[in-house]
């Protein structure tokens, strides 16, 4: 399991490492950590380093400039346990690489129900009853190894097992496209849109779709990939309302997007939300209850809930759909 924060196709060669506890690693999921006084945006990867020691984790920070004194001081603040033990960050200069890709190269395959998620460095599962999905993160996030994505995969499969059938699906903040691919496997004749505010994520999703033999574009049975701030893209509005909406992003954007997501939903629309910590669940639930959703299921993986809602019948359908714009900044990249 790993957590990734920040997005920058890094080409220079600096890595700063510092041991931390699991709690300190999870705290970084807030994605609001101030790292440096310079103009670079570092990539932060936190990962478990010893399964026999559940509290043994590591923070690895990749950046394209040599870390200055302020940056090293701020990095040390990310791990109070290391600071208390007087452990200094380890600084390495590395060969030119895309370290977002490199940091995830050795991820082990993951099983989530019928789905077997692996990278191109791992062999697919040979069980004919297993659905293989090959996903390389590249410069986008969402390889399936974070508990939020795992929870979404399990929640999607639960809907399928319960006999739910969907014709019009959107994955908001698709990252690598994984959840859209899973929805396509479960409901192959559904129309599916996968959107992301980050154009790099959409390019990565297109490449991953090709690897998995999934068509993209506007033709029937193809996944339509769109760069969109929230649900702002005109094509998203034209396809609304959706009967299944998926959003695996962070708690803050989920709350901010609640009115826009509700506007794209019909009565009985299923909604799967993830990317929030357990302590943020109440605030997210209240935000969606206020706009007409009712909580139906909660799956928790190591303090990361995945919430399944259904739009209440008394809310809609509206005679005229409102135009509600995303409140997120246009350069916000918040996929977990």
Secondary structure, DSSP 8 states (H G I E B T S, - for coil): -EEEE------S-EEEEEEE-HHHHHHGGG------SSS---EEEEEE--TTSTT-EEEEEEESS---HHHHHHHHHT-HHHHHTT---EEEE--S--HHHHTTTT---EEETTEEEE-TTS-----TTSEEEE---TTS---S-SHHHHHHHHHHHHHHHTT---SEEEEES-TTSHHHHHHHHHSTTSEEEEEES-HHHHHHHHHHHHHTT--BSSSTTSEEEEE-STT-SHHHHHH-SEEEEEEES-HHHHHHHHHHHHHTEEEEEEEEEES--GGGHHHHHHHHHTTTEEEEEEEEETTEEEEEEEE-TTS---SS-------S-TT-----
